[in-house]
Amino acid sequence: MRTLGLLLQIAGWSFFAWSAVVGLSFSAIYLKGFIGTRGNEAGAELLVMLGLTAGALLVGWLVARLGRALRPPPA
């Protein structure tokens, strides 16, 4: 269980970091379009992308927490 917990922690934090970089990058692109058109375009896409990014960050964090729960404390 200790090895599985470690692998889940690595996978969870890796997914968390990847989601943050990619999701926030795309959100910044949509934000630039939203600001550039004075709010006429890309507003819905921006909200969807921020929501998906938040969801992916939550999944990564939960997987890392599961991995931490599976690793017993050292004796």
C-alpha positions in Angstrom: 0.0 0.0 0.0 2.9 2.3 0.7 4.1 2.2 -2.9 0.6 2.7 -4.3 0.1 5.7 -2.0 3.4 7.2 -3.2 2.4 6.6 -6.9 -1.0 8.2 -6.3 0.6 11.2 -4.7 3.0 11.7 -7.5 0.2 11.3 -10.1 -2.1 13.6 -8.2 0.4 16.4 -7.8 1.6 16.0 -11.4 -1.9 16.3 -12.7 -2.6 19.2 -10.4 0.5 21.1 -11.8 -0.3 20.2 -15.4 -3.9 21.3 -15.0 -2.8 24.6 -13.5 -0.4 25.4 -16.2 -2.6 24.4 -19.1 -5.9 25.5 -17.7 -4.8 28.9 -16.6 -2.9 29.5 -19.9 -6.1 28.9 -21.9 -8.0 31.0 -19.4 -5.5 33.9 -19.9 -6.1 33.6 -23.7 -9.8 33.8 -23.3 -9.4 36.7 -20.8 -7.4 38.6 -23.4 -10.1 38.2 -26.0 -12.7 39.2 -23.4 -10.9 42.3 -22.5 -10.0 43.1 -26.1 -13.6 43.1 -27.2 -14.8 45.0 -24.1 -16.7 42.0 -22.9 -18.5 41.2 -26.1 -16.9 37.9 -26.8 -15.3 34.9 -25.1 -17.1 35.5 -21.8 -18.9 32.2 -21.7 -15.7 30.3 -22.9 -13.7 32.0 -20.1 -16.2 30.9 -17.4 -16.3 27.3 -18.8 -12.5 27.1 -18.9 -12.1 28.4 -15.4 -14.7 25.9 -14.2 -13.0 23.0 -15.9 -9.6 24.2 -14.6 -11.0 24.3 -11.0 -12.5 20.9 -11.5 -9.2 19.4 -12.7 -7.3 21.0 -9.9 -9.8 19.5 -7.4 -9.4 16.0 -8.9 -5.6 16.2 -8.8 -5.7 17.4 -5.2 -8.1 14.6 -4.2 -6.0 11.9 -5.8 -2.9 13.2 -4.0 -4.9 13.2 -0.7 -6.0 9.6 -1.4 -2.3 8.7 -1.9 -1.4 10.3 1.3 -4.1 8.4 3.2 -2.8 5.1 1.8 0.7 5.7 3.1 1.0 4.8 6.7 3.2 7.0 8.9 6.8 5.6 9.4 7.3 3.6 12.5 
